[in-house]
């Protein structure tokens, strides 16, 4: 799950693996600049993304201080990943 804070209602957006990889790569800048590590690291990221679903979470102001709302969003992501619309 890749969060973004924004105005408006909280929502989840499914991501294709390529978009999720684009989100992950900037989190590994030094590894990706090291040719000895980059290939293996990239393969590990691809394998990880192939084992689950990725989502972008647009978090609205109603999430602040609301663990119940956060739980609902995570449960919804699980339902979406299992193919159950919610």
VEXKE-450593 format. One record per atom (N, C-alpha, C): residue number from 0; residue in one letter; atom name; x, y, z negated. Coordinates in nm, 3 decimals, padded with zeros to 5 digits. Each point is the difference from the previous one (the first is absolute). Example, Ala and Ser with C-alpha at 12.3 -4.5 7.8 and 13.67 -1.06 7.14 Angstrom:
2
[node 0; "A"; "N"; [01.319; -00.569; -00.780]],
[node 0; "A"; "CA"; [-00.089; 00.119; 00.000]],
[node 0; "A"; "C"; [00.090; 00.120; 00.000]],
[node 1; "S"; "N"; [-00.035; 00.105; 00.072]],
[node 1; "S"; "CA"; [00.082; 00.119; -00.006]],
[node 1; "S"; "C"; [-00.077; 00.109; -00.073]],
END
This chain:
86
[node 0; "X"; "N"; [00.085; -00.116; 00.000]],
[node 0; "X"; "CA"; [-00.085; 00.116; 00.000]],
[node 0; "X"; "C"; [00.091; 00.123; 00.000]],
[node 1; "X"; "N"; [-00.024; 00.088; 00.095]],
[node 1; "X"; "CA"; [00.080; 00.121; 00.015]],
[node 1; "X"; "C"; [-00.088; 00.120; -00.030]],
[node 2; "X"; "N"; [00.020; 00.063; -00.117]],
[node 2; "X"; "CA"; [-00.090; 00.108; -00.043]],
[node 2; "X"; "C"; [00.032; 00.135; 00.065]],
[node 3; "X"; "N"; [-00.105; 00.077; 00.017]],
[node 3; "X"; "CA"; [00.007; 00.139; 00.044]],
[node 3; "X"; "C"; [-00.101; 00.078; -00.084]],
[node 4; "X"; "N"; [00.040; 00.112; -00.055]],
[node 4; "X"; "CA"; [-00.093; 00.084; -00.074]],
[node 4; "X"; "C"; [-00.061; 00.098; 00.098]],
[node 5; "X"; "N"; [-00.131; 00.018; -00.012]],
[node 5; "X"; "CA"; [-00.069; 00.092; 00.090]],
[node 5; "X"; "C"; [-00.128; 00.049; -00.065]],
[node 6; "X"; "N"; [-00.055; 00.103; 00.055]],
[node 6; "X"; "CA"; [-00.130; 00.046; -00.043]],
[node 6; "X"; "C"; [-00.105; -00.090; 00.064]],
[node 7; "X"; "N"; [-00.114; -00.010; -00.061]],
[node 7; "X"; "CA"; [-00.105; -00.084; 00.056]],
[node 7; "X"; "C"; [-00.007; -00.132; -00.073]],
[node 8; "X"; "N"; [-00.089; -00.084; 00.046]],
[node 8; "X"; "CA"; [-00.026; -00.128; -00.063]],
[node 8; "X"; "C"; [00.114; -00.098; 00.023]],
[node 9; "X"; "N"; [00.023; -00.083; -00.099]],
[node 9; "X"; "CA"; [00.101; -00.106; 00.010]],
[node 9; "X"; "C"; [-00.047; -00.103; 00.102]],
[node 10; "X"; "N"; [00.095; -00.046; 00.083]],
[node 10; "X"; "CA"; [-00.035; -00.105; 00.096]],
[node 10; "X"; "C"; [00.122; -00.083; 00.033]],
[node 11; "X"; "N"; [-00.024; -00.120; 00.048]],
[node 11; "X"; "CA"; [00.105; -00.092; 00.044]],
[node 11; "X"; "C"; [-00.003; -00.012; 00.151]],
[node 12; "X"; "N"; [00.118; -00.007; 00.059]],
[node 12; "X"; "CA"; [00.012; -00.019; 00.144]],
[node 12; "X"; "C"; [00.094; -00.118; 00.024]],
[node 13; "X"; "N"; [-00.049; -00.107; 00.062]],
[node 13; "X"; "CA"; [00.090; -00.113; 00.031]],
[node 13; "X"; "C"; [00.110; 00.046; 00.094]],
[node 14; "X"; "N"; [00.119; -00.053; -00.021]],
[node 14; "X"; "CA"; [00.114; 00.031; 00.086]],
[node 14; "X"; "C"; [00.044; -00.125; 00.075]],
[node 15; "X"; "N"; [00.039; 00.017; 00.124]],
[node 15; "X"; "CA"; [00.063; -00.110; 00.071]],
[node 15; "X"; "C"; [00.144; -00.011; -00.051]],
[node 16; "X"; "N"; [00.061; -00.115; 00.019]],
[node 16; "X"; "CA"; [00.134; -00.026; -00.053]],
[node 16; "X"; "C"; [00.101; 00.105; 00.047]],
[node 17; "X"; "N"; [-00.009; 00.043; 00.125]],
[node 17; "X"; "CA"; [00.094; 00.098; 00.053]],
[node 17; "X"; "C"; [-00.009; 00.132; -00.077]],
[node 18; "X"; "N"; [-00.122; 00.045; -00.033]],
[node 18; "X"; "CA"; [-00.016; 00.123; -00.076]],
[node 18; "X"; "C"; [00.050; -00.017; -00.143]],
[node 19; "X"; "N"; [-00.023; -00.118; -00.058]],
[node 19; "X"; "CA"; [00.050; -00.025; -00.135]],
[node 19; "X"; "C"; [00.153; -00.003; -00.001]],
[node 20; "X"; "N"; [00.059; -00.057; 00.103]],
[node 20; "X"; "CA"; [00.146; -00.001; 00.011]],
[node 20; "X"; "C"; [00.053; 00.143; 00.009]],
[node 21; "X"; "N"; [-00.069; 00.084; 00.074]],
[node 21; "X"; "CA"; [00.039; 00.141; 00.010]],
[node 21; "X"; "C"; [-00.005; 00.068; -00.137]],
[node 22; "X"; "N"; [-00.093; -00.042; -00.085]],
[node 22; "X"; "CA"; [-00.008; 00.054; -00.135]],
[node 22; "X"; "C"; [00.115; -00.051; -00.088]],
[node 23; "X"; "N"; [00.039; -00.125; 00.021]],
[node 23; "X"; "CA"; [00.104; -00.061; -00.085]],
[node 23; "X"; "C"; [00.142; 00.043; 00.035]],
[node 24; "X"; "N"; [00.028; 00.019; 00.126]],
[node 24; "X"; "CA"; [00.138; 00.029; 00.042]],
[node 24; "X"; "C"; [00.062; 00.121; -00.070]],
[node 25; "X"; "N"; [-00.070; 00.111; -00.018]],
[node 25; "X"; "CA"; [00.063; 00.113; -00.069]],
[node 25; "X"; "C"; [00.034; -00.028; -00.147]],
[node 26; "X"; "N"; [-00.053; -00.106; -00.055]],
[node 26; "X"; "CA"; [00.030; -00.036; -00.138]],
[node 26; "X"; "C"; [00.130; -00.079; -00.012]],
[node 27; "X"; "N"; [00.062; -00.030; 00.113]],
[node 27; "X"; "CA"; [00.126; -00.077; 00.001]],
[node 27; "X"; "C"; [00.105; 00.069; 00.086]],
[node 28; "X"; "N"; [00.022; 00.129; -00.017]],
[node 28; "X"; "CA"; [00.089; 00.070; 00.094]],
[node 28; "X"; "C"; [00.144; -00.049; 00.000]],
[node 29; "X"; "N"; [00.056; -00.028; -00.116]],
[node 29; "X"; "CA"; [00.140; -00.040; -00.004]],
[node 29; "X"; "C"; [00.021; -00.142; 00.051]],
[node 30; "X"; "N"; [-00.096; -00.087; -00.025]],
[node 30; "X"; "CA"; [00.010; -00.136; 00.051]],
[node 30; "X"; "C"; [-00.007; 00.003; 00.152]],
[node 31; "X"; "N"; [-00.092; 00.081; 00.053]],
[node 31; "X"; "CA"; [-00.018; 00.002; 00.145]],
[node 31; "X"; "C"; [00.119; 00.066; 00.072]],
[node 32; "X"; "N"; [00.080; 00.076; -00.071]],
[node 32; "X"; "CA"; [00.118; 00.061; 00.061]],
[node 32; "X"; "C"; [00.123; -00.090; -00.006]],
[node 33; "X"; "N"; [-00.012; -00.110; -00.071]],
[node 33; "X"; "CA"; [00.111; -00.094; -00.012]],
[node 33; "X"; "C"; [-00.026; -00.117; 00.096]],
[node 34; "X"; "N"; [00.073; -00.005; 00.111]],
[node 34; "X"; "CA"; [-00.024; -00.105; 00.100]],
[node 34; "X"; "C"; [00.009; -00.143; -00.055]],
[node 35; "X"; "N"; [00.081; -00.019; -00.101]],
[node 35; "X"; "CA"; [00.015; -00.134; -00.056]],
[node 35; "X"; "C"; [-00.126; -00.044; -00.075]],
[node 36; "X"; "N"; [-00.078; 00.095; -00.051]],
[node 36; "X"; "CA"; [-00.120; -00.032; -00.076]],
[node 36; "X"; "C"; [-00.130; 00.024; 00.076]],
[node 37; "X"; "N"; [00.004; 00.088; 00.098]],
[node 37; "X"; "CA"; [-00.122; 00.048; 00.064]],
[node 37; "X"; "C"; [-00.084; -00.111; 00.063]],
[node 38; "X"; "N"; [00.062; -00.088; 00.074]],
[node 38; "X"; "CA"; [-00.074; -00.104; 00.071]],
[node 38; "X"; "C"; [-00.075; -00.092; -00.097]],
[node 39; "X"; "N"; [00.069; -00.047; -00.102]],
[node 39; "X"; "CA"; [-00.062; -00.089; -00.098]],
[node 39; "X"; "C"; [-00.110; 00.071; -00.078]],
[node 40; "X"; "N"; [00.025; 00.125; -00.033]],
[node 40; "X"; "CA"; [-00.100; 00.078; -00.074]],
[node 40; "X"; "C"; [-00.126; 00.021; 00.084]],
[node 41; "X"; "N"; [00.018; 00.033; 00.126]],
[node 41; "X"; "CA"; [-00.113; 00.020; 00.090]],
[node 41; "X"; "C"; [-00.080; -00.129; 00.015]],
[node 42; "X"; "N"; [00.067; -00.112; 00.012]],
[node 42; "X"; "CA"; [-00.069; -00.129; 00.009]],
[node 42; "X"; "C"; [-00.078; -00.031; -00.128]],
[node 43; "X"; "N"; [00.058; 00.033; -00.115]],
[node 43; "X"; "CA"; [-00.070; -00.022; -00.127]],
[node 43; "X"; "C"; [-00.126; 00.087; -00.008]],
[node 44; "X"; "N"; [00.009; 00.124; 00.045]],
[node 44; "X"; "CA"; [-00.118; 00.087; 00.001]],
[node 44; "X"; "C"; [-00.108; -00.056; 00.092]],
[node 45; "X"; "N"; [00.039; -00.047; 00.116]],
[node 45; "X"; "CA"; [-00.096; -00.057; 00.094]],
[node 45; "X"; "C"; [-00.068; -00.124; -00.057]],
[node 46; "X"; "N"; [00.078; -00.087; -00.065]],
[node 46; "X"; "CA"; [-00.058; -00.120; -00.062]],
[node 46; "X"; "C"; [-00.098; 00.039; -00.110]],
[node 47; "X"; "N"; [00.037; 00.098; -00.080]],
[node 47; "X"; "CA"; [-00.087; 00.047; -00.107]],
[node 47; "X"; "C"; [-00.131; 00.051; 00.057]],
[node 48; "X"; "N"; [00.007; 00.081; 00.104]],
[node 48; "X"; "CA"; [-00.121; 00.056; 00.060]],
[node 48; "X"; "C"; [-00.085; -00.108; 00.065]],
[node 49; "X"; "N"; [00.061; -00.108; 00.045]],
[node 49; "X"; "CA"; [-00.075; -00.109; 00.060]],
[node 49; "X"; "C"; [-00.075; -00.085; -00.101]],
[node 50; "X"; "N"; [00.026; 00.021; -00.128]],
[node 50; "X"; "CA"; [-00.062; -00.084; -00.103]],
[node 50; "X"; "C"; [-00.118; 00.067; -00.070]],
[node 51; "X"; "N"; [-00.037; 00.118; 00.045]],
[node 51; "X"; "CA"; [-00.112; 00.068; -00.065]],
[node 51; "X"; "C"; [-00.055; 00.110; 00.088]],
[node 52; "X"; "N"; [-00.088; 00.080; -00.058]],
[node 52; "X"; "CA"; [-00.059; 00.113; 00.071]],
[node 52; "X"; "C"; [00.053; 00.128; -00.060]],
[node 53; "X"; "N"; [00.009; 00.103; 00.081]],
[node 53; "X"; "CA"; [00.046; 00.131; -00.046]],
[node 53; "X"; "C"; [-00.113; 00.101; 00.018]],
[node 54; "X"; "N"; [-00.003; 00.095; -00.091]],
[node 54; "X"; "CA"; [-00.102; 00.104; 00.002]],
[node 54; "X"; "C"; [00.062; 00.135; -00.030]],
[node 55; "X"; "N"; [-00.057; 00.103; 00.058]],
[node 55; "X"; "CA"; [00.031; 00.137; -00.042]],
[node 55; "X"; "C"; [-00.114; 00.041; -00.091]],
[node 56; "X"; "N"; [00.035; 00.049; -00.117]],
[node 56; "X"; "CA"; [-00.100; 00.047; -00.096]],
[node 56; "X"; "C"; [00.001; 00.152; 00.002]],
[node 57; "X"; "N"; [-00.110; 00.057; 00.043]],
[node 57; "X"; "CA"; [-00.017; 00.145; -00.008]],
[node 57; "X"; "C"; [-00.070; 00.026; -00.132]],
[node 58; "X"; "N"; [00.074; 00.057; -00.094]],
[node 58; "X"; "CA"; [-00.050; 00.017; -00.135]],
[node 58; "X"; "C"; [-00.054; 00.142; -00.020]],
[node 59; "X"; "N"; [-00.128; 00.006; -00.033]],
[node 59; "X"; "CA"; [-00.066; 00.128; -00.025]],
[node 59; "X"; "C"; [00.005; 00.036; -00.148]],
[node 60; "X"; "N"; [-00.054; 00.115; -00.033]],
[node 60; "X"; "CA"; [00.007; 00.049; -00.138]],
[node 60; "X"; "C"; [-00.075; -00.088; -00.101]],
[node 61; "X"; "N"; [-00.097; -00.079; 00.045]],
[node 61; "X"; "CA"; [-00.075; -00.084; -00.094]],
[node 61; "X"; "C"; [00.085; -00.113; -00.058]],
[node 62; "X"; "N"; [00.117; -00.027; 00.057]],
[node 62; "X"; "CA"; [00.088; -00.105; -00.051]],
[node 62; "X"; "C"; [00.075; 00.046; -00.124]],
[node 63; "X"; "N"; [00.022; 00.129; -00.015]],
[node 63; "X"; "CA"; [00.079; 00.052; -00.111]],
[node 63; "X"; "C"; [-00.066; -00.037; -00.133]],
[node 64; "X"; "N"; [00.076; -00.069; -00.083]],
[node 64; "X"; "CA"; [-00.048; -00.037; -00.131]],
[node 64; "X"; "C"; [-00.112; -00.102; -00.001]],
[node 65; "X"; "N"; [-00.012; -00.077; 00.108]],
[node 65; "X"; "CA"; [-00.109; -00.097; 00.007]],
[node 65; "X"; "C"; [00.053; -00.139; 00.032]],
[node 66; "X"; "N"; [00.044; -00.074; -00.102]],
[node 66; "X"; "CA"; [00.048; -00.135; 00.026]],
[node 66; "X"; "C"; [-00.108; -00.090; 00.060]],
[node 67; "X"; "N"; [-00.127; 00.027; -00.033]],
[node 67; "X"; "CA"; [-00.108; -00.080; 00.056]],
[node 67; "X"; "C"; [-00.007; 00.017; 00.151]],
[node 68; "X"; "N"; [00.014; 00.124; 00.046]],
[node 68; "X"; "CA"; [-00.003; 00.027; 00.144]],
[node 68; "X"; "C"; [00.120; -00.064; 00.069]],
[node 69; "X"; "N"; [00.116; 00.006; -00.062]],
[node 69; "X"; "CA"; [00.119; -00.062; 00.057]],
[node 69; "X"; "C"; [-00.020; -00.151; 00.012]],
[node 70; "X"; "N"; [-00.059; -00.063; -00.101]],
[node 70; "X"; "CA"; [-00.028; -00.144; 00.005]],
[node 70; "X"; "C"; [-00.095; -00.032; 00.114]],
[node 71; "X"; "N"; [-00.104; 00.081; 00.017]],
[node 71; "X"; "CA"; [-00.095; -00.021; 00.109]],
[node 71; "X"; "C"; [00.069; 00.004; 00.136]],
[node 72; "X"; "N"; [00.090; 00.096; 00.016]],
[node 72; "X"; "CA"; [00.071; 00.013; 00.129]],
[node 72; "X"; "C"; [00.087; -00.123; 00.026]],
[node 73; "X"; "N"; [00.070; -00.047; -00.102]],
[node 73; "X"; "CA"; [00.086; -00.118; 00.016]],
[node 73; "X"; "C"; [-00.085; -00.124; 00.029]],
[node 74; "X"; "N"; [-00.112; -00.014; -00.068]],
[node 74; "X"; "CA"; [-00.089; -00.113; 00.027]],
[node 74; "X"; "C"; [-00.055; 00.007; 00.142]],
[node 75; "X"; "N"; [-00.033; 00.119; 00.045]],
[node 75; "X"; "CA"; [-00.050; 00.017; 00.137]],
[node 75; "X"; "C"; [00.107; -00.041; 00.100]],
[node 76; "X"; "N"; [00.126; 00.039; -00.025]],
[node 76; "X"; "CA"; [00.110; -00.039; 00.089]],
[node 76; "X"; "C"; [00.011; -00.152; 00.006]],
[node 77; "X"; "N"; [-00.015; -00.067; -00.115]],
[node 77; "X"; "CA"; [00.004; -00.146; -00.002]],
[node 77; "X"; "C"; [-00.112; -00.060; 00.082]],
[node 78; "X"; "N"; [-00.120; 00.056; -00.014]],
[node 78; "X"; "CA"; [-00.114; -00.048; 00.080]],
[node 78; "X"; "C"; [00.026; 00.020; 00.148]],
[node 79; "X"; "N"; [00.052; 00.115; 00.036]],
[node 79; "X"; "CA"; [00.028; 00.029; 00.142]],
[node 79; "X"; "C"; [00.105; -00.096; 00.053]],
[node 80; "X"; "N"; [00.101; -00.029; -00.080]],
[node 80; "X"; "CA"; [00.106; -00.091; 00.044]],
[node 80; "X"; "C"; [-00.052; -00.142; 00.021]],
[node 81; "X"; "N"; [-00.102; -00.036; -00.078]],
[node 81; "X"; "CA"; [-00.060; -00.134; 00.016]],
[node 81; "X"; "C"; [-00.110; -00.002; 00.104]],
[node 82; "X"; "N"; [-00.023; 00.115; 00.064]],
[node 82; "X"; "CA"; [-00.102; 00.008; 00.105]],
[node 82; "X"; "C"; [-00.139; 00.023; -00.050]],
[node 83; "X"; "N"; [-00.012; 00.040; -00.125]],
[node 83; "X"; "CA"; [-00.132; 00.030; -00.056]],
[node 83; "X"; "C"; [-00.018; 00.152; -00.003]],
[node 84; "X"; "N"; [-00.092; 00.048; 00.081]],
[node 84; "X"; "CA"; [-00.027; 00.145; 00.002]],
[node 84; "X"; "C"; [-00.064; 00.037; -00.132]],
[node 85; "X"; "N"; [00.034; 00.119; -00.048]],
[node 85; "X"; "CA"; [-00.057; 00.045; -00.127]],
[node 85; "X"; "C"; [-00.018; 00.148; 00.000]],
END
